[in-house]
Amino acid sequence: MPVCARSVTELAEKCARASEFADVIELRLDCLEKLDFEVESFADKLSRPIIITFRPAEQGGYRVLGRHEREAFWAKNLTPNFLCDIESDLKVEFGSRVIVSHHDFAGTPDNLEQLYEQLAATPARVVKIAVQANDITDCIPIFELLKRACKDKRELIAIAMGNAGIATRVLGPSRGAYLTYASLEDESATAPGQINARQLRSVYRIDQINESTMICGLVGLPVMHSVSPHIHNAAFAAEGVNGVYLPLEVKGVGAFMKRMVHPRTRELDWNLRGLSITAPHKSGVMEFLDWIESDAQEIGAVNTVIVEGDALRGYNTDVHGLIEPLRERLGSLAGLRVAVIGAGGAARAAVWALGRDQAKVTLFARSPIKTRSLSEDFGVVCEPLVSASFAGYDVVINATPQSPAVAEQLAGAGLVYDLIYNPIETQFLKEGREAGCQTLGGLPMLVAQARRQFELWTGKNPSTDLMYDAAAAALGQ
């Protein structure tokens, strides 16, 4: 766990907190305003093994440090008692207590193999290479480096920084990485994509991951806001499944599916079992699948992928997730008047599912022109949202990311249902409550569709309450 502080007093306080979670503490001395203390004496008092780092701003540090200043620092502080992370451009003695490191915050260079060979040829104990992942496929060469280092019997820290590189941080140690980095808190990360240590241990259960671990993940852009990792990883733990669920930030879904997912073409050796698909890839992913269930075909969207043998199978569990909370609340939906607000993928899934359950659906949108194809595909009436009144509707569903109606419009409706789950209490629900309506938030839908996904991937039936509680805790509720 890297610890960054402005003063020695703050550094000591943060090191004490870091000792609760970290196996190793990295002292980021480039963060200090003044280096007016004895580094070795300070480190000797700590309860964990120490890495000392004094990194310049151009390589991810917090101070402008000249070459002479850095070399003078290491001439004084290079000690056999601690590991020292030293950039490869310095002329210092790369001995058995040194991590020789290279950082690239612009991207993933093409010459990673050559770079590794140059660093591995030094007497340094550990080689460290950290590069920026601009898309998830940049993780591939990092995992390849780890595989090579294992064959070479060379200690290596290899990381793809940024949200697209999260997989290398979580899976790296199980693939031979010397260590991985975690922040003390989310806001104290010292490099892009660092996960806080509490989550790395309790949510991702990094200490239990090995090469046999079943891997599932959320594919989308963005994904780091999602509580799905909390939901699925809690279910893995409760069901005793050796599995981990990762956020996978994907820009180019085609390259990802070909190079990292499909068993016949992927370049990565990992026990990938299933994927959740979210915006903007629910439709685009379909062309890379070998089989798609009829429901998903009709809706035109897949949100769940299973790796089955050498094939990929696609499903849509959003429909199940959307309808199940309504049925639990209202029973049969047949004959109910339902208003759906929206024109995107969520509205499309809602209209299809409600039609299957024989509800009487009316679609509302700010621009009816945008909903023309949806209206024609499913044979529903489309009305303008401006000045709409929902009096007399049994259910009003918000399938937009905003709050599309006020209390005056919702007065006289039965149940107001917002598909948004964060925050749990949305403005749309507040408007519905003010209008005297029953309300239903989006978290039960998220949990219901996630539970169905988990069943498809594992054949197990996790507790709905457990998954809901994990999501609510992640949202601070």
C-alpha positions in Angstrom: 0.0 0.0 0.0 1.6 3.3 -1.1 1.4 6.0 1.6 1.6 9.6 0.5 1.8 12.5 3.0 2.9 16.1 3.2 4.5 15.9 6.7 6.3 13.3 8.8 3.5 13.4 11.3 0.9 12.6 8.7 3.1 9.9 7.2 3.3 8.1 10.5 -0.5 8.3 11.0 -1.2 6.9 7.6 1.4 4.2 8.0 -0.4 3.1 11.2 -3.7 2.9 9.3 -2.1 1.1 6.3 -0.7 -1.6 8.7 -4.2 -2.9 9.2 -4.5 -3.9 5.5 -1.1 -4.0 3.9 1.4 -6.8 3.6 4.0 -4.2 2.5 4.0 -0.4 2.9 5.5 1.9 0.3 6.8 5.2 1.6 6.2 7.7 -1.2 8.8 10.2 0.0 8.3 12.4 -3.1 5.0 13.5 -1.5 6.8 15.1 1.5 7.3 18.9 1.6 10.5 18.5 3.5 12.9 15.5 3.8 14.1 16.6 7.2 14.2 13.3 9.1 16.2 10.1 9.1 14.4 7.8 6.7 15.9 4.5 7.9 15.1 5.3 11.6 11.5 6.1 10.7 11.1 2.9 8.6 12.6 0.8 11.3 9.7 1.6 13.7 7.0 0.4 11.3 5.4 -3.0 11.7 5.4 -4.0 8.0 8.1 -4.6 5.4 8.9 -1.3 3.6 9.5 -0.1 0.1 11.1 3.4 -0.2 10.2 5.4 -3.3 11.4 8.9 -4.4 9.8 9.4 -7.8 9.9 12.5 -10.1 6.8 14.1 -11.4 7.4 13.0 -15.0 7.3 9.4 -13.8 4.2 9.7 -11.6 5.7 11.4 -8.6 4.5 14.4 -6.7 7.5 16.7 -6.9 9.8 18.1 -9.6 13.0 16.3 -8.9 16.2 16.7 -10.8 18.4 13.8 -11.7 21.2 15.0 -9.3 18.8 15.4 -6.4 17.4 11.9 -6.9 20.9 10.3 -7.2 22.0 12.2 -4.1 19.0 10.9 -2.2 19.7 7.3 -3.1 23.4 7.7 -2.3 22.3 8.5 1.3 19.2 6.2 1.6 20.0 3.1 -0.4 20.0 0.6 2.3 20.1 -3.3 2.6 17.2 -3.1 5.2 14.4 -2.1 2.8 13.4 -2.5 -0.8 14.0 0.7 -2.8 12.0 1.4 -6.0 14.4 3.2 -8.3 13.7 4.4 -11.8 15.8 2.8 -14.5 17.2 6.1 -15.9 19.4 6.7 -12.7 23.0 5.7 -12.4 22.9 3.9 -9.0 23.8 0.5 -7.8 20.9 -1.9 -8.7 21.5 -4.4 -6.1 19.5 -7.2 -4.4 17.3 -4.7 -2.5 16.3 -2.7 -5.5 13.1 -2.7 -7.6 14.2 -1.2 -10.9 11.1 0.5 -12.4 9.8 2.0 -15.6 6.5 4.0 -15.9 4.7 5.1 -19.0 1.6 7.2 -18.4 0.9 7.8 -22.1 0.1 4.2 -23.2 1.4 0.7 -23.7 4.5 0.8 -25.8 5.1 -1.8 -28.5 8.6 -2.7 -27.2 7.5 -4.1 -23.8 9.4 -7.4 -24.3 12.6 -5.4 -25.1 12.1 -3.2 -22.2 11.6 -6.1 -19.9 14.8 -7.8 -21.2 16.8 -4.6 -20.5 15.6 -4.3 -16.9 15.8 -8.0 -16.3 19.5 -7.8 -17.3 20.3 -5.6 -14.3 21.3 -7.0 -10.8 18.0 -5.6 -9.4 16.0 -8.0 -7.3 12.7 -7.0 -8.9 11.7 -5.6 -12.2 8.7 -3.2 -12.3 6.9 -2.1 -15.5 3.7 0.0 -15.2 2.0 1.3 -18.4 -1.2 3.1 -19.1 -4.0 0.9 -20.5 -6.1 2.9 -22.9 -8.3 -0.1 -23.6 -8.7 -3.4 -22.0 -6.7 -5.3 -24.6 -3.6 -3.4 -23.3 -3.8 -5.9 -20.4 -2.7 -8.8 -22.8 1.0 -7.9 -23.1 1.1 -7.3 -19.3 -0.1 -10.9 -18.6 2.3 -12.2 -21.3 5.2 -10.5 -19.5 4.2 -12.2 -16.2 4.1 -15.5 -18.0 7.6 -15.0 -19.4 9.0 -13.8 -16.0 7.7 -17.0 -14.4 9.6 -19.0 -17.0 12.7 -16.9 -16.5 12.4 -17.2 -12.7 12.5 -13.4 -12.5 10.6 -11.4 -10.0 8.3 -9.0 -11.8 5.7 -6.4 -11.0 3.7 -5.7 -14.2 0.7 -3.4 -14.1 -1.7 -1.8 -16.7 -2.7 1.5 -15.0 -6.1 3.1 -15.5 -9.6 1.7 -15.2 -9.1 -0.5 -18.3 -6.2 -2.3 -16.5 -8.0 -3.3 -13.3 -7.7 -7.0 -14.2 -3.9 -6.8 -14.0 -4.1 -5.4 -10.5 -6.5 -8.0 -9.2 -5.3 -11.1 -11.1 -1.5 -10.2 -11.2 -0.4 -12.0 -8.0 -2.2 -15.2 -9.0 -0.2 -15.1 -12.2 3.2 -14.6 -10.6 3.4 -10.9 -10.0 5.7 -10.1 -7.1 3.0 -7.8 -5.6 0.1 -5.5 -6.5 -0.8 -2.1 -5.2 -3.8 -0.9 -3.3 -4.7 2.5 -1.9 -5.5 3.4 1.7 -8.7 5.2 0.5 -10.3 5.7 -2.9 -9.2 9.4 -2.9 -5.6 8.5 -1.9 -4.7 6.4 -4.9 -1.1 7.1 -6.1 -1.7 5.8 -9.6 -4.6 5.5 -12.0 -6.8 2.5 -11.4 -5.7 1.6 -7.8 -8.4 -0.1 -5.8 -8.5 0.6 -2.1 -7.1 -2.2 0.1 -10.3 -2.9 2.0 -12.2 -3.7 -1.2 -9.2 -5.7 -2.7 -9.4 -8.0 0.3 -13.1 -8.1 1.2 -14.8 -7.6 -2.2 -12.4 -9.2 -4.6 -10.9 -11.6 -2.1 -7.5 -11.3 -3.7 -5.9 -13.6 -1.2 -8.0 -16.5 -2.5 -7.5 -16.0 -6.2 -5.5 -18.6 -8.1 -5.1 -19.7 -11.7 -8.2 -21.9 -11.4 -10.4 -19.1 -10.2 -13.6 -18.7 -12.3 -13.5 -15.2 -13.8 -16.6 -13.1 -14.6 -17.0 -9.4 -15.2 -18.9 -6.4 -16.2 -18.2 -5.1 -19.7 -19.1 -1.5 -20.5 -17.9 2.1 -20.6 -17.9 3.3 -17.9 -18.1 0.6 -15.3 -16.3 1.7 -12.2 -19.4 3.2 -10.7 -21.3 -0.1 -10.7 -22.1 -2.1 -7.6 -22.2 -5.3 -9.6 -18.8 -6.4 -8.3 -20.1 -6.1 -4.8 -23.2 -8.2 -5.6 -21.5 -11.0 -7.5 -18.4 -11.3 -5.3 -20.6 -11.5 -2.2 -22.5 -14.4 -3.9 -19.3 -16.2 -4.9 -18.2 -16.0 -1.2 -21.5 -17.1 0.2 -21.9 -20.0 -2.2 -18.3 -21.2 -1.7 -17.4 -20.7 -5.4 -13.8 -20.0 -6.3 -14.7 -17.1 -8.5 -14.1 -13.4 -8.9 -16.1 -10.7 -10.7 -14.2 -7.8 -12.2 -15.1 -4.4 -13.7 -13.9 -4.6 -17.3 -13.8 -1.2 -19.0 -14.0 -1.8 -22.7 -13.9 0.7 -25.6 -13.7 -1.6 -28.6 -16.0 -4.5 -27.9 -15.0 -6.3 -31.1 -11.3 -6.5 -30.3 -12.1 -7.5 -26.7 -14.4 -10.3 -27.7 -11.9 -11.6 -30.3 -8.6 -11.2 -28.3 -9.7 -11.9 -24.7 -13.1 -13.7 -24.7 -13.9 -16.1 -27.5 -12.3 -19.5 -26.8 -11.3 -20.0 -30.4 -9.4 -16.8 -30.8 -8.5 -15.3 -27.4 -4.9 -14.7 -26.7 -5.3 -14.8 -22.9 -5.1 -18.0 -20.8 -7.7 -17.4 -18.1 -10.7 -19.3 -16.7 -13.3 -16.9 -18.1 -16.9 -18.1 -17.5 -19.3 -15.2 -17.9 -19.8 -11.6 -18.7 -22.4 -9.0 -17.8 -22.8 -6.5 -20.7 -23.9 -2.9 -20.1 -24.0 0.3 -22.1 -22.9 0.9 -24.8 -22.2 -2.7 -25.8 -25.5 -4.6 -25.3 -26.3 -4.6 -29.0 -22.8 -4.5 -30.5 -21.7 -7.6 -28.6 -24.4 -9.7 -30.4 -22.4 -10.2 -33.6 -19.6 -12.0 -31.7 -21.8 -14.7 -30.1 -22.4 -18.2 -31.4 -26.0 -18.5 -30.0 -28.5 -16.0 -28.7 -31.7 -16.9 -26.8 -35.0 -15.8 -28.6 -35.9 -13.2 -26.0 -32.6 -11.4 -26.5 -33.0 -11.7 -30.2 -36.4 -10.1 -30.2 -35.4 -7.3 -27.8 -32.2 -6.7 -29.8 -29.9 -6.6 -26.7 -27.8 -9.1 -24.8 -26.7 -8.3 -21.2 -25.3 -11.8 -20.3 -22.7 -14.0 -22.0 -21.7 -17.5 -21.0 -18.5 -19.2 -22.2 -19.6 -22.7 -22.9 -16.9 -25.0 -24.3 -15.6 -23.2 -27.4 -18.7 -21.1 -27.9 -20.3 -18.0 -26.6 -24.0 -17.9 -25.6 -26.0 -14.7 -25.1 -29.0 -14.0 -22.9 -31.0 -11.0 -21.6 -31.7 -11.1 -17.9 -32.7 -7.4 -17.7 -36.2 -8.5 -18.7 -36.4 -10.9 -15.7 -34.9 -8.3 -13.4 -37.4 -5.6 -14.5 -40.5 -7.8 -14.2 -39.8 -9.8 -11.1 -40.1 -6.8 -8.6 -43.4 -5.8 -10.3 -44.9 -9.2 -10.0 -43.9 -9.4 -6.4 -45.6 -6.1 -5.7 -48.6 -6.4 -8.0 -49.1 -10.0 -8.9 -50.3 -10.6 -12.5 -49.6 -7.7 -14.9 -52.2 -8.7 -17.4 -54.5 -5.9 -18.3 -52.7 -3.3 -16.2 -52.2 0.2 -17.8 -48.5 0.9 -17.8 -46.7 4.0 -19.0 -43.0 3.6 -20.0 -41.0 6.8 -20.2 -37.9 6.6 -22.4 -36.6 5.8 -25.9 -33.4 3.8 -25.3 -32.5 0.2 -24.6 -34.0 0.1 -21.1 -37.3 1.3 -22.5 -37.2 -1.3 -25.3 -36.6 -4.1 -22.8 -39.5 -2.8 -20.6 -42.0 -2.6 -23.5 -41.1 -6.1 -24.7 -41.4 -7.6 -21.2 -44.6 -5.9 -20.3 -46.2 -6.9 -23.6 -45.2 -10.5 -23.0 -47.1 -10.3 -19.6 -50.1 -8.8 -21.4 -49.9 -5.4 -19.9 -51.4 -2.4 -21.8 -48.4 -0.3 -22.6 -48.1 3.3 -23.7 -44.7 4.8 -24.5 -43.8 8.4 -23.6 -40.8 10.3 -24.8 -39.6 13.9 -25.2 -39.3 13.2 -28.9 -41.8 10.7 -30.3 -39.8 10.5 -33.5 -37.0 8.7 -31.6 -39.5 6.0 -30.5 -41.1 5.4 -33.8 -39.2 2.1 -34.5 -39.8 0.9 -31.0 -43.5 1.7 -31.2 -43.8 -0.1 -34.6 -41.7 -3.1 -33.5 -43.9 -3.8 -30.5 -47.2 -2.3 -31.5 -47.5 0.2 -28.7 -48.9 3.8 -28.8 -46.3 6.6 -28.3 -47.3 9.9 -26.7 -45.3 13.1 -26.2 -43.9 13.5 -22.6 -44.4 17.3 -22.5 -47.5 18.1 -20.4 -48.3 14.4 -20.1 -50.6 13.3 -17.3 -50.2 9.8 -15.8 -53.5 9.8 -13.8 -55.2 6.4 -14.2 -52.1 4.4 -15.0 -51.4 1.5 -12.7 -47.6 1.8 -13.2 -45.3 4.5 -14.5 -41.8 3.3 -15.3 -38.9 5.7 -15.8 -36.4 4.1 -18.3 -34.3 7.3 -18.6 -31.3 8.5 -16.7 -33.1 11.7 -15.5 -36.3 12.5 -13.5 -38.7 13.0 -16.4 -41.9 13.9 -14.6 -43.0 16.0 -11.6 -45.6 15.2 -8.8 -48.3 17.1 -10.6 -48.0 14.8 -13.7 -47.8 11.6 -11.5 -50.9 12.4 -9.4 -53.4 9.7 -9.8 -51.0 7.0 -10.8 -50.7 3.7 -8.8 -47.0 2.8 -8.7 -44.0 4.8 -9.7 -41.0 2.6 -10.7 -37.6 4.1 -11.4 -35.0 1.8 -13.1 -32.2 3.9 -11.7 -30.6 2.3 -8.6 -28.1 5.0 -7.6 -29.2 6.9 -5.6 -31.7 4.5 -4.1 -34.0 7.5 -3.4 -34.2 9.2 -6.8 -35.9 12.5 -7.6 -38.4 10.6 -9.7 -39.4 8.5 -6.7 -39.6 11.6 -4.5 -42.0 13.2 -7.0 -44.0 10.0 -7.0 -44.2 9.9 -3.2 -45.2 13.6 -3.1 -48.0 12.7 -5.6 -49.3 10.0 -3.2 -48.1 7.1 -5.4 -46.5 3.8 -4.3 -42.8 3.7 -5.2 -40.3 1.1 -6.4 -36.6 1.8 -6.9 -34.2 0.2 -9.3 -32.1 -1.8 -6.9 -34.5 -4.8 -6.7 -34.3 -5.0 -10.5 -30.5 -4.9 -10.5 -30.4 -7.7 -7.9 -33.0 -9.8 -9.7 -31.1 -9.7 -13.1 -27.8 -10.3 -11.3 -29.2 -13.3 -9.5 -30.3 -14.8 -12.8 -26.9 -14.2 -14.3 -25.2 -15.9 -11.4 -27.5 -18.9 -11.8 -26.6 -19.1 -15.5 -22.9 -19.0 -14.8 -22.7 -21.3 -11.8 -25.9 -23.3 -11.6 -26.3 -22.0 -8.0 -29.1 -20.0 -6.4 -27.7 -17.2 -4.2 -29.8 -15.4 -1.6 -31.6 -12.4 -2.9 -31.3 -10.7 0.5 -27.5 -11.3 0.5 -27.1 -9.8 -2.9 -29.3 -6.8 -2.1 -27.5 -6.1 1.2 -24.1 -6.2 -0.6 -25.4 -3.6 -3.2 -27.0 -1.4 -0.5 -23.8 -1.5 1.6 -21.8 -0.4 -1.5 -24.2 2.5 -2.0 -23.8 3.5 1.7 -27.3 2.5 2.6 
